[in-house]
């Protein structure tokens, strides 16, 4: 049970690093995942422990990403 508790308290950025190192490098699309992981690691969510991330946090992240992409496209 201690391992599960440690995983829950792990920051999202550390979990993403571990996922990339262990799982993603064996996939064909690992380079795309690398870029997506780096974008996530620059967000506010990256420093939060995984058990403290709520659906509201994810929705706020999504909305901020959508807002950034809409404003970037408007400049074209």
Secondary structure, 3 states (H helix, E strand, C coil): CHHHHHHHCCEHHHHHHHHHHHCHHHCCCHHHHHHHHHHHHCCHHHHCEHHHCCHHHHHHHHHHHHHHHHHHHHCC
